[in-house]
Amino acid sequence: MAPDSSEAFIKLILKLKSQHIVGIHLISPRAADIIQALVPALEKGLTKTELDSPIGIHPSVGEEIFAL
């Protein structure tokens, strides 16, 4: 959860044609808490479309990942 209006940098790295997620970069005060929740997406080879399906917890920096 974002206790204040902190900024974050989020980048997904995708395979061009298949849109499979191959990497995630995240810079924010609680990056470790957010990134570990995305490990299953990397291990399962989810696509960007599949990552768009869930709704993130609001308000949080993590919810931005589902809106990229």
N, CA, C and O atoms as a Tripos MOL2 file, in Angstrom:
@<TRIPOS>MOLECULE
protein
  272   271    68     0     0
PROTEIN
NO_CHARGES

@<TRIPOS>ATOM
      1 N           0.8470   -1.1820    0.0000 N.3       1 MET1
      2 CA          0.0000    0.0000    0.0000 C.3       1 MET1
      3 C           0.8840    1.2340    0.0000 C.2       1 MET1
      4 O           1.9220    1.2700    0.6610 O.2       1 MET1
      5 N           0.4720    2.2190   -0.7300 N.am      2 ALA2
      6 CA          1.2300    3.4690   -0.8170 C.3       2 ALA2
      7 C           0.7100    4.4380    0.2500 C.2       2 ALA2
      8 O          -0.3740    4.9990    0.0920 O.2       2 ALA2
      9 N           1.4760    4.6430    1.3450 N.am      3 PRO3
     10 CA          0.9990    5.5150    2.4140 C.3       3 PRO3
     11 C           1.0080    6.9920    2.0350 C.2       3 PRO3
     12 O           0.3540    7.8060    2.6860 O.2       3 PRO3
     13 N           1.7330    7.3300    1.0050 N.am      4 ASP4
     14 CA          1.7780    8.7190    0.5560 C.3       4 ASP4
     15 C           1.8410    8.7170   -0.9690 C.2       4 ASP4
     16 O           1.6930    7.6700   -1.5990 O.2       4 ASP4
     17 N           2.0520    9.8440   -1.5380 N.am      5 SER5
     18 CA          2.0890    9.9270   -2.9950 C.3       5 SER5
     19 C           3.4990    9.6560   -3.5210 C.2       5 SER5
     20 O           4.0910   10.5080   -4.1820 O.2       5 SER5
     21 N           4.0320    8.4770   -3.2290 N.am      6 SER6
     22 CA          5.3720    8.1370   -3.6920 C.3       6 SER6
     23 C           5.3330    7.7820   -5.1810 C.2       6 SER6
     24 O           4.3070    7.3460   -5.7040 O.2       6 SER6
     25 N           6.4590    7.9750   -5.8410 N.am      7 GLU7
     26 CA          6.5540    7.6590   -7.2570 C.3       7 GLU7
     27 C           7.1520    6.2840   -7.4280 C.2       7 GLU7
     28 O           7.8580    5.7840   -6.5520 O.2       7 GLU7
     29 N           6.8630    5.6780   -8.5650 N.am      8 ALA8
     30 CA          7.4010    4.3540   -8.8680 C.3       8 ALA8
     31 C           7.7150    4.2670  -10.3520 C.2       8 ALA8
     32 O           7.1320    4.9790  -11.1690 O.2       8 ALA8
     33 N           8.6470    3.3800  -10.6890 N.am      9 PHE9
     34 CA          8.9910    3.0870  -12.0710 C.3       9 PHE9
     35 C           8.7090    1.6090  -12.2830 C.2       9 PHE9
     36 O           9.2320    0.7610  -11.5600 O.2       9 PHE9
     37 N           7.8830    1.3020  -13.2730 N.am     10 ILE10
     38 CA          7.5200   -0.0830  -13.5600 C.3      10 ILE10
     39 C           7.7140   -0.3310  -15.0480 C.2      10 ILE10
     40 O           7.2670    0.4540  -15.8840 O.2      10 ILE10
     41 N           8.3920   -1.4450  -15.3710 N.am     11 LYS11
     42 CA          8.5840   -1.7950  -16.7810 C.3      11 LYS11
     43 C           8.4300   -3.3030  -16.9410 C.2      11 LYS11
     44 O           9.0660   -4.0810  -16.2300 O.2      11 LYS11
     45 N           7.5840   -3.7040  -17.8770 N.am     12 LEU12
     46 CA          7.4580   -5.1070  -18.2490 C.3      12 LEU12
     47 C           8.2970   -5.3560  -19.4860 C.2      12 LEU12
     48 O           8.3180   -4.5370  -20.4050 O.2      12 LEU12
     49 N           8.9800   -6.4770  -19.5120 N.am     13 ILE13
     50 CA          9.7540   -6.8760  -20.6870 C.3      13 ILE13
     51 C           9.0250   -8.0690  -21.2950 C.2      13 ILE13
     52 O           8.8430   -9.0980  -20.6440 O.2      13 ILE13
     53 N           8.6080   -7.9190  -22.5560 N.am     14 LEU14
     54 CA          7.7780   -8.9210  -23.2220 C.3      14 LEU14
     55 C           8.4520   -9.4610  -24.4710 C.2      14 LEU14
     56 O           9.2500   -8.7730  -25.1070 O.2      14 LEU14
     57 N           8.1180  -10.7140  -24.8200 N.am     15 LYS15
     58 CA          8.4760  -11.2290  -26.1360 C.3      15 LYS15
     59 C           7.5660  -10.5170  -27.1200 C.2      15 LYS15
     60 O           6.3590  -10.4270  -26.8960 O.2      15 LYS15
     61 N           8.1270  -10.0170  -28.1940 N.am     16 LEU16
     62 CA          7.3950   -9.1490  -29.1070 C.3      16 LEU16
     63 C           6.1260   -9.7900  -29.6700 C.2      16 LEU16
     64 O           5.0430   -9.2200  -29.5380 O.2      16 LEU16
     65 N           6.2370  -10.9370  -30.2800 N.am     17 LYS17
     66 CA          5.0690  -11.5260  -30.9590 C.3      17 LYS17
     67 C           4.0940  -12.1940  -29.9990 C.2      17 LYS17
     68 O           2.8830  -12.0180  -30.1290 O.2      17 LYS17
     69 N           4.6020  -12.9550  -29.0430 N.am     18 SER18
     70 CA          3.7160  -13.7140  -28.1580 C.3      18 SER18
     71 C           3.2050  -12.8970  -26.9740 C.2      18 SER18
     72 O           2.2110  -13.2680  -26.3510 O.2      18 SER18
     73 N           3.8800  -11.7820  -26.6590 N.am     19 GLN19
     74 CA          3.5420  -10.9390  -25.5090 C.3      19 GLN19
     75 C           3.7400  -11.6530  -24.1720 C.2      19 GLN19
     76 O           3.1750  -11.2370  -23.1610 O.2      19 GLN19
     77 N           4.5500  -12.7400  -24.1590 N.am     20 HIS20
     78 CA          4.8720  -13.4120  -22.9040 C.3      20 HIS20
     79 C           5.7990  -12.5200  -22.0820 C.2      20 HIS20
     80 O           6.7070  -11.8870  -22.6210 O.2      20 HIS20
     81 N           5.5600  -12.4800  -20.7800 N.am     21 ILE21
     82 CA          6.3600  -11.6750  -19.8690 C.3      21 ILE21
     83 C           7.6700  -12.4070  -19.5950 C.2      21 ILE21
     84 O           7.6630  -13.5560  -19.1530 O.2      21 ILE21
     85 N           8.7760  -11.7540  -19.8540 N.am     22 VAL22
     86 CA         10.0870  -12.3610  -19.5980 C.3      22 VAL22
     87 C          10.8790  -11.5940  -18.5490 C.2      22 VAL22
     88 O          11.9290  -12.0610  -18.1080 O.2      22 VAL22
     89 N          10.3980  -10.4360  -18.1460 N.am     23 GLY23
     90 CA         11.0900   -9.6690  -17.1230 C.3      23 GLY23
     91 C          10.2320   -8.5420  -16.5940 C.2      23 GLY23
     92 O           9.3260   -8.0590  -17.2720 O.2      23 GLY23
     93 N          10.5260   -8.1310  -15.3850 N.am     24 ILE24
     94 CA          9.8080   -7.0320  -14.7480 C.3      24 ILE24
     95 C          10.8230   -6.1870  -13.9940 C.2      24 ILE24
     96 O          11.6010   -6.7120  -13.1980 O.2      24 ILE24
     97 N          10.8200   -4.8910  -14.2370 N.am     25 HIS25
     98 CA         11.6510   -3.9520  -13.4870 C.3      25 HIS25
     99 C          10.7140   -3.0950  -12.6420 C.2      25 HIS25
    100 O           9.6860   -2.6200  -13.1270 O.2      25 HIS25
    101 N          11.0700   -2.9040  -11.3970 N.am     26 LEU26
    102 CA         10.2420   -2.1010  -10.5110 C.3      26 LEU26
    103 C          11.1460   -1.3530   -9.5320 C.2      26 LEU26
    104 O          11.9670   -1.9550   -8.8400 O.2      26 LEU26
    105 N          10.9820   -0.0550   -9.4890 N.am     27 ILE27
    106 CA         11.7080    0.7760   -8.5370 C.3      27 ILE27
    107 C          10.6690    1.5490   -7.7360 C.2      27 ILE27
    108 O           9.9560    2.3930   -8.2800 O.2      27 ILE27
    109 N          10.5890    1.2620   -6.4620 N.am     28 SER28
    110 CA          9.6710    1.9690   -5.5670 C.3      28 SER28
    111 C          10.0790    1.6450   -4.1370 C.2      28 SER28
    112 O          10.8670    0.7240   -3.9190 O.2      28 SER28
    113 N           9.5610    2.3800   -3.1620 N.am     29 PRO29
    114 CA          9.9340    2.1160   -1.7710 C.3      29 PRO29
    115 C           9.6310    0.6840   -1.3090 C.2      29 PRO29
    116 O          10.3540    0.1580   -0.4630 O.2      29 PRO29
    117 N           8.5880    0.0430   -1.8390 N.am     30 ARG30
    118 CA          8.2290   -1.3210   -1.4230 C.3      30 ARG30
    119 C           8.2950   -2.2900   -2.5910 C.2      30 ARG30
    120 O           7.4570   -3.1820   -2.7160 O.2      30 ARG30
    121 N           9.2760   -2.1150   -3.4280 N.am     31 ALA31
    122 CA          9.4080   -2.9340   -4.6370 C.3      31 ALA31
    123 C           9.4710   -4.4260   -4.3280 C.2      31 ALA31
    124 O           8.8600   -5.2230   -5.0400 O.2      31 ALA31
    125 N          10.1880   -4.8180   -3.2950 N.am     32 ALA32
    126 CA         10.3320   -6.2430   -2.9750 C.3      32 ALA32
    127 C           8.9920   -6.8860   -2.6580 C.2      32 ALA32
    128 O           8.7550   -8.0350   -3.0290 O.2      32 ALA32
    129 N           8.1110   -6.1580   -1.9750 N.am     33 ASP33
    130 CA          6.7950   -6.6970   -1.6440 C.3      33 ASP33
    131 C           5.9500   -6.9300   -2.8940 C.2      33 ASP33
    132 O           5.1900   -7.8960   -2.9680 O.2      33 ASP33
    133 N           6.0860   -6.0520   -3.8610 N.am     34 ILE34
    134 CA          5.2830   -6.1370   -5.0770 C.3      34 ILE34
    135 C           5.8570   -7.1630   -6.0410 C.2      34 ILE34
    136 O           5.1140   -7.9720   -6.5970 O.2      34 ILE34
    137 N           7.1500   -7.1410   -6.2420 N.am     35 ILE35
    138 CA          7.7870   -7.9890   -7.2460 C.3      35 ILE35
    139 C           7.6170   -9.4690   -6.9100 C.2      35 ILE35
    140 O           7.4420  -10.2880   -7.8120 O.2      35 ILE35
    141 N           7.6650   -9.8240   -5.6140 N.am     36 GLN36
    142 CA          7.5360  -11.2340   -5.2700 C.3      36 GLN36
    143 C           6.1530  -11.7890   -5.6080 C.2      36 GLN36
    144 O           6.0070  -12.9930   -5.8180 O.2      36 GLN36
    145 N           5.1540  -10.9400   -5.6620 N.am     37 ALA37
    146 CA          3.8200  -11.3840   -6.0510 C.3      37 ALA37
    147 C           3.7450  -11.6920   -7.5430 C.2      37 ALA37
    148 O           2.8240  -12.3750   -7.9900 O.2      37 ALA37
    149 N           4.7140  -11.1890   -8.3200 N.am     38 LEU38
    150 CA          4.7010  -11.4050   -9.7660 C.3      38 LEU38
    151 C           5.5800  -12.5680  -10.2100 C.2      38 LEU38
    152 O           5.6100  -12.8940  -11.3970 O.2      38 LEU38
    153 N           6.2880  -13.1930   -9.2930 N.am     39 VAL39
    154 CA          7.1320  -14.3390   -9.6470 C.3      39 VAL39
    155 C           6.3220  -15.4480  -10.3160 C.2      39 VAL39
    156 O           6.7960  -16.0140  -11.3020 O.2      39 VAL39
    157 N           5.1270  -15.7870   -9.8320 N.am     40 PRO40
    158 CA          4.3470  -16.8250  -10.5240 C.3      40 PRO40
    159 C           4.0270  -16.4810  -11.9860 C.2      40 PRO40
    160 O           3.9700  -17.3730  -12.8320 O.2      40 PRO40
    161 N           3.8210  -15.2030  -12.2830 N.am     41 ALA41
    162 CA          3.5650  -14.7940  -13.6700 C.3      41 ALA41
    163 C           4.7650  -15.1040  -14.5470 C.2      41 ALA41
    164 O           4.6140  -15.5480  -15.6860 O.2      41 ALA41
    165 N           5.9600  -14.8690  -14.0120 N.am     42 LEU42
    166 CA          7.1770  -15.1730  -14.7670 C.3      42 LEU42
    167 C           7.3730  -16.6810  -14.9060 C.2      42 LEU42
    168 O           7.7110  -17.1680  -15.9850 O.2      42 LEU42
    169 N           7.1610  -17.4170  -13.8230 N.am     43 GLU43
    170 CA          7.3680  -18.8630  -13.8540 C.3      43 GLU43
    171 C           6.3700  -19.5720  -14.7720 C.2      43 GLU43
    172 O           6.7210  -20.5520  -15.4290 O.2      43 GLU43
    173 N           5.1520  -19.0900  -14.8190 N.am     44 LYS44
    174 CA          4.1090  -19.7120  -15.6460 C.3      44 LYS44
    175 C           4.1110  -19.2120  -17.0780 C.2      44 LYS44
    176 O           3.3840  -19.7430  -17.9180 O.2      44 LYS44
    177 N           4.9140  -18.1980  -17.3710 N.am     45 GLY45
    178 CA          4.9850  -17.6720  -18.7310 C.3      45 GLY45
    179 C           3.7210  -16.9460  -19.1560 C.2      45 GLY45
    180 O           3.2920  -17.0540  -20.3050 O.2      45 GLY45
    181 N           3.1260  -16.2070  -18.2310 N.am     46 LEU46
    182 CA          1.8980  -15.4800  -18.5640 C.3      46 LEU46
    183 C           2.1450  -14.4250  -19.6380 C.2      46 LEU46
    184 O           3.2620  -13.9350  -19.8030 O.2      46 LEU46
    185 N           1.1030  -14.0920  -20.3490 N.am     47 THR47
    186 CA          1.1620  -13.0310  -21.3400 C.3      47 THR47
    187 C           0.6970  -11.7220  -20.7030 C.2      47 THR47
    188 O           0.1340  -11.7160  -19.6090 O.2      47 THR47
    189 N           0.9380  -10.6340  -21.3940 N.am     48 LYS48
    190 CA          0.4880   -9.3220  -20.9150 C.3      48 LYS48
    191 C          -1.0320   -9.3070  -20.7580 C.2      48 LYS48
    192 O          -1.5470   -8.7390  -19.7950 O.2      48 LYS48
    193 N          -1.7480   -9.9190  -21.6850 N.am     49 THR49
    194 CA         -3.2150   -9.9810  -21.6120 C.3      49 THR49
    195 C          -3.6670  -10.7110  -20.3500 C.2      49 THR49
    196 O          -4.6170  -10.2840  -19.6920 O.2      49 THR49
    197 N          -2.9910  -11.8080  -20.0100 N.am     50 GLU50
    198 CA         -3.3510  -12.5560  -18.8090 C.3      50 GLU50
    199 C          -3.0520  -11.7520  -17.5480 C.2      50 GLU50
    200 O          -3.7920  -11.8410  -16.5680 O.2      50 GLU50
    201 N          -1.9870  -10.9760  -17.5630 N.am     51 LEU51
    202 CA         -1.6630  -10.1470  -16.4110 C.3      51 LEU51
    203 C          -2.6680   -9.0060  -16.2520 C.2      51 LEU51
    204 O          -2.8570   -8.5020  -15.1450 O.2      51 LEU51
    205 N          -3.3030   -8.5990  -17.3260 N.am     52 ASP52
    206 CA         -4.2920   -7.5230  -17.2740 C.3      52 ASP52
    207 C          -5.5970   -7.9520  -16.6020 C.2      52 ASP52
    208 O          -6.3840   -7.0970  -16.1970 O.2      52 ASP52
    209 N          -5.8390   -9.2480  -16.4780 N.am     53 SER53
    210 CA         -7.1070   -9.7640  -15.9510 C.3      53 SER53
    211 C          -7.3750   -9.4080  -14.4880 C.2      53 SER53
    212 O          -8.4720   -8.9420  -14.1790 O.2      53 SER53
    213 N          -6.4190   -9.6070  -13.5730 N.am     54 PRO54
    214 CA         -6.7000   -9.3080  -12.1560 C.3      54 PRO54
    215 C          -6.8950   -7.8140  -11.9190 C.2      54 PRO54
    216 O          -6.4840   -6.9760  -12.7200 O.2      54 PRO54
    217 N          -7.5220   -7.5180  -10.8150 N.am     55 ILE55
    218 CA         -7.6880   -6.1360  -10.3800 C.3      55 ILE55
    219 C          -6.7770   -5.9340   -9.1810 C.2      55 ILE55
    220 O          -6.8740   -6.6740   -8.2020 O.2      55 ILE55
    221 N          -5.8980   -4.9490   -9.2400 N.am     56 GLY56
    222 CA         -4.9550   -4.6990   -8.1510 C.3      56 GLY56
    223 C          -5.6140   -4.0420   -6.9590 C.2      56 GLY56
    224 O          -6.6750   -3.4290   -7.0790 O.2      56 GLY56
    225 N          -4.9800   -4.1730   -5.8080 N.am     57 ILE57
    226 CA         -5.4760   -3.5470   -4.5820 C.3      57 ILE57
    227 C          -5.2940   -2.0320   -4.6910 C.2      57 ILE57
    228 O          -4.2230   -1.5500   -5.0600 O.2      57 ILE57
    229 N          -6.3450   -1.2980   -4.3680 N.am     58 HIS58
    230 CA         -6.3250    0.1600   -4.4930 C.3      58 HIS58
    231 C          -6.4420    0.7820   -3.1150 C.2      58 HIS58
    232 O          -7.2640    0.3090   -2.3310 O.2      58 HIS58
    233 N          -5.7030    1.7750   -2.7740 N.am     59 PRO59
    234 CA         -4.6260    2.4060   -3.5230 C.3      59 PRO59
    235 C          -3.2920    1.7190   -3.2250 C.2      59 PRO59
    236 O          -2.9620    1.4640   -2.0670 O.2      59 PRO59
    237 N          -2.5520    1.4320   -4.2490 N.am     60 SER60
    238 CA         -1.2270    0.8420   -4.0720 C.3      60 SER60
    239 C          -0.3980    1.0540   -5.3270 C.2      60 SER60
    240 O          -0.9390    1.2930   -6.4070 O.2      60 SER60
    241 N           0.9080    0.9650   -5.1800 N.am     61 VAL61
    242 CA          1.7930    1.0260   -6.3450 C.3      61 VAL61
    243 C           1.5950   -0.2300   -7.1710 C.2      61 VAL61
    244 O           1.6450   -0.1810   -8.4000 O.2      61 VAL61
    245 N           1.3700   -1.3620   -6.5030 N.am     62 GLY62
    246 CA          1.2050   -2.6340   -7.1900 C.3      62 GLY62
    247 C           0.0630   -2.6700   -8.1810 C.2      62 GLY62
    248 O           0.1430   -3.3930   -9.1740 O.2      62 GLY62
    249 N          -0.9860   -1.9240   -7.9470 N.am     63 GLU63
    250 CA         -2.1280   -1.9360   -8.8580 C.3      63 GLU63
    251 C          -1.7460   -1.4030  -10.2410 C.2      63 GLU63
    252 O          -2.3940   -1.7260  -11.2370 O.2      63 GLU63
    253 N          -0.7060   -0.5950  -10.2950 N.am     64 GLU64
    254 CA         -0.2780   -0.0340  -11.5770 C.3      64 GLU64
    255 C           0.2330   -1.1050  -12.5340 C.2      64 GLU64
    256 O           0.1750   -0.9230  -13.7500 O.2      64 GLU64
    257 N           0.7260   -2.2040  -12.0080 N.am     65 ILE65
    258 CA          1.2270   -3.2830  -12.8670 C.3      65 ILE65
    259 C           0.1050   -3.8590  -13.7180 C.2      65 ILE65
    260 O           0.3340   -4.2540  -14.8610 O.2      65 ILE65
    261 N          -1.1040   -3.9100  -13.1730 N.am     66 PHE66
    262 CA         -2.2380   -4.4600  -13.9020 C.3      66 PHE66
    263 C          -2.8480   -3.4570  -14.8810 C.2      66 PHE66
    264 O          -3.7840   -3.7850  -15.6100 O.2      66 PHE66
    265 N          -2.3220   -2.2550  -14.8930 N.am     67 ALA67
    266 CA         -2.8490   -1.2160  -15.7750 C.3      67 ALA67
    267 C          -1.8290   -0.7430  -16.8050 C.2      67 ALA67
    268 O          -2.0650    0.2560  -17.4850 O.2      67 ALA67
    269 N          -0.7050   -1.4390  -16.9340 N.am     68 LEU68
    270 CA          0.3330   -1.0220  -17.8970 C.3      68 LEU68
    271 C          -0.1540   -1.1700  -19.3170 C.2      68 LEU68
    272 O           0.5810   -0.8690  -20.2560 O.2      68 LEU68
@<TRIPOS>BOND
     1     1     2 1
     2     2     3 1
     3     3     4 2
     4     3     5 am
     5     5     6 1
     6     6     7 1
     7     7     8 2
     8     7     9 am
     9     9    10 1
    10    10    11 1
    11    11    12 2
    12    11    13 am
    13    13    14 1
    14    14    15 1
    15    15    16 2
    16    15    17 am
    17    17    18 1
    18    18    19 1
    19    19    20 2
    20    19    21 am
    21    21    22 1
    22    22    23 1
    23    23    24 2
    24    23    25 am
    25    25    26 1
    26    26    27 1
    27    27    28 2
    28    27    29 am
    29    29    30 1
    30    30    31 1
    31    31    32 2
    32    31    33 am
    33    33    34 1
    34    34    35 1
    35    35    36 2
    36    35    37 am
    37    37    38 1
    38    38    39 1
    39    39    40 2
    40    39    41 am
    41    41    42 1
    42    42    43 1
    43    43    44 2
    44    43    45 am
    45    45    46 1
    46    46    47 1
    47    47    48 2
    48    47    49 am
    49    49    50 1
    50    50    51 1
    51    51    52 2
    52    51    53 am
    53    53    54 1
    54    54    55 1
    55    55    56 2
    56    55    57 am
    57    57    58 1
    58    58    59 1
    59    59    60 2
    60    59    61 am
    61    61    62 1
    62    62    63 1
    63    63    64 2
    64    63    65 am
    65    65    66 1
    66    66    67 1
    67    67    68 2
    68    67    69 am
    69    69    70 1
    70    70    71 1
    71    71    72 2
    72    71    73 am
    73    73    74 1
    74    74    75 1
    75    75    76 2
    76    75    77 am
    77    77    78 1
    78    78    79 1
    79    79    80 2
    80    79    81 am
    81    81    82 1
    82    82    83 1
    83    83    84 2
    84    83    85 am
    85    85    86 1
    86    86    87 1
    87    87    88 2
    88    87    89 am
    89    89    90 1
    90    90    91 1
    91    91    92 2
    92    91    93 am
    93    93    94 1
    94    94    95 1
    95    95    96 2
    96    95    97 am
    97    97    98 1
    98    98    99 1
    99    99   100 2
   100    99   101 am
   101   101   102 1
   102   102   103 1
   103   103   104 2
   104   103   105 am
   105   105   106 1
   106   106   107 1
   107   107   108 2
   108   107   109 am
   109   109   110 1
   110   110   111 1
   111   111   112 2
   112   111   113 am
   113   113   114 1
   114   114   115 1
   115   115   116 2
   116   115   117 am
   117   117   118 1
   118   118   119 1
   119   119   120 2
   120   119   121 am
   121   121   122 1
   122   122   123 1
   123   123   124 2
   124   123   125 am
   125   125   126 1
   126   126   127 1
   127   127   128 2
   128   127   129 am
   129   129   130 1
   130   130   131 1
   131   131   132 2
   132   131   133 am
   133   133   134 1
   134   134   135 1
   135   135   136 2
   136   135   137 am
   137   137   138 1
   138   138   139 1
   139   139   140 2
   140   139   141 am
   141   141   142 1
   142   142   143 1
   143   143   144 2
   144   143   145 am
   145   145   146 1
   146   146   147 1
   147   147   148 2
   148   147   149 am
   149   149   150 1
   150   150   151 1
   151   151   152 2
   152   151   153 am
   153   153   154 1
   154   154   155 1
   155   155   156 2
   156   155   157 am
   157   157   158 1
   158   158   159 1
   159   159   160 2
   160   159   161 am
   161   161   162 1
   162   162   163 1
   163   163   164 2
   164   163   165 am
   165   165   166 1
   166   166   167 1
   167   167   168 2
   168   167   169 am
   169   169   170 1
   170   170   171 1
   171   171   172 2
   172   171   173 am
   173   173   174 1
   174   174   175 1
   175   175   176 2
   176   175   177 am
   177   177   178 1
   178   178   179 1
   179   179   180 2
   180   179   181 am
   181   181   182 1
   182   182   183 1
   183   183   184 2
   184   183   185 am
   185   185   186 1
   186   186   187 1
   187   187   188 2
   188   187   189 am
   189   189   190 1
   190   190   191 1
   191   191   192 2
   192   191   193 am
   193   193   194 1
   194   194   195 1
   195   195   196 2
   196   195   197 am
   197   197   198 1
   198   198   199 1
   199   199   200 2
   200   199   201 am
   201   201   202 1
   202   202   203 1
   203   203   204 2
   204   203   205 am
   205   205   206 1
   206   206   207 1
   207   207   208 2
   208   207   209 am
   209   209   210 1
   210   210   211 1
   211   211   212 2
   212   211   213 am
   213   213   214 1
   214   214   215 1
   215   215   216 2
   216   215   217 am
   217   217   218 1
   218   218   219 1
   219   219   220 2
   220   219   221 am
   221   221   222 1
   222   222   223 1
   223   223   224 2
   224   223   225 am
   225   225   226 1
   226   226   227 1
   227   227   228 2
   228   227   229 am
   229   229   230 1
   230   230   231 1
   231   231   232 2
   232   231   233 am
   233   233   234 1
   234   234   235 1
   235   235   236 2
   236   235   237 am
   237   237   238 1
   238   238   239 1
   239   239   240 2
   240   239   241 am
   241   241   242 1
   242   242   243 1
   243   243   244 2
   244   243   245 am
   245   245   246 1
   246   246   247 1
   247   247   248 2
   248   247   249 am
   249   249   250 1
   250   250   251 1
   251   251   252 2
   252   251   253 am
   253   253   254 1
   254   254   255 1
   255   255   256 2
   256   255   257 am
   257   257   258 1
   258   258   259 1
   259   259   260 2
   260   259   261 am
   261   261   262 1
   262   262   263 1
   263   263   264 2
   264   263   265 am
   265   265   266 1
   266   266   267 1
   267   267   268 2
   268   267   269 am
   269   269   270 1
   270   270   271 1
   271   271   272 2
@<TRIPOS>SUBSTRUCTURE
     1 MET1         2 RESIDUE 1 A MET
     2 ALA2         6 RESIDUE 1 A ALA
     3 PRO3        10 RESIDUE 1 A PRO
     4 ASP4        14 RESIDUE 1 A ASP
     5 SER5        18 RESIDUE 1 A SER
     6 SER6        22 RESIDUE 1 A SER
     7 GLU7        26 RESIDUE 1 A GLU
     8 ALA8        30 RESIDUE 1 A ALA
     9 PHE9        34 RESIDUE 1 A PHE
    10 ILE10       38 RESIDUE 1 A ILE
    11 LYS11       42 RESIDUE 1 A LYS
    12 LEU12       46 RESIDUE 1 A LEU
    13 ILE13       50 RESIDUE 1 A ILE
    14 LEU14       54 RESIDUE 1 A LEU
    15 LYS15       58 RESIDUE 1 A LYS
    16 LEU16       62 RESIDUE 1 A LEU
    17 LYS17       66 RESIDUE 1 A LYS
    18 SER18       70 RESIDUE 1 A SER
    19 GLN19       74 RESIDUE 1 A GLN
    20 HIS20       78 RESIDUE 1 A HIS
    21 ILE21       82 RESIDUE 1 A ILE
    22 VAL22       86 RESIDUE 1 A VAL
    23 GLY23       90 RESIDUE 1 A GLY
    24 ILE24       94 RESIDUE 1 A ILE
    25 HIS25       98 RESIDUE 1 A HIS
    26 LEU26      102 RESIDUE 1 A LEU
    27 ILE27      106 RESIDUE 1 A ILE
    28 SER28      110 RESIDUE 1 A SER
    29 PRO29      114 RESIDUE 1 A PRO
    30 ARG30      118 RESIDUE 1 A ARG
    31 ALA31      122 RESIDUE 1 A ALA
    32 ALA32      126 RESIDUE 1 A ALA
    33 ASP33      130 RESIDUE 1 A ASP
    34 ILE34      134 RESIDUE 1 A ILE
    35 ILE35      138 RESIDUE 1 A ILE
    36 GLN36      142 RESIDUE 1 A GLN
    37 ALA37      146 RESIDUE 1 A ALA
    38 LEU38      150 RESIDUE 1 A LEU
    39 VAL39      154 RESIDUE 1 A VAL
    40 PRO40      158 RESIDUE 1 A PRO
    41 ALA41      162 RESIDUE 1 A ALA
    42 LEU42      166 RESIDUE 1 A LEU
    43 GLU43      170 RESIDUE 1 A GLU
    44 LYS44      174 RESIDUE 1 A LYS
    45 GLY45      178 RESIDUE 1 A GLY
    46 LEU46      182 RESIDUE 1 A LEU
    47 THR47      186 RESIDUE 1 A THR
    48 LYS48      190 RESIDUE 1 A LYS
    49 THR49      194 RESIDUE 1 A THR
    50 GLU50      198 RESIDUE 1 A GLU
    51 LEU51      202 RESIDUE 1 A LEU
    52 ASP52      206 RESIDUE 1 A ASP
    53 SER53      210 RESIDUE 1 A SER
    54 PRO54      214 RESIDUE 1 A PRO
    55 ILE55      218 RESIDUE 1 A ILE
    56 GLY56      222 RESIDUE 1 A GLY
    57 ILE57      226 RESIDUE 1 A ILE
    58 HIS58      230 RESIDUE 1 A HIS
    59 PRO59      234 RESIDUE 1 A PRO
    60 SER60      238 RESIDUE 1 A SER
    61 VAL61      242 RESIDUE 1 A VAL
    62 GLY62      246 RESIDUE 1 A GLY
    63 GLU63      250 RESIDUE 1 A GLU
    64 GLU64      254 RESIDUE 1 A GLU
    65 ILE65      258 RESIDUE 1 A ILE
    66 PHE66      262 RESIDUE 1 A PHE
    67 ALA67      266 RESIDUE 1 A ALA
    68 LEU68      270 RESIDUE 1 A LEU
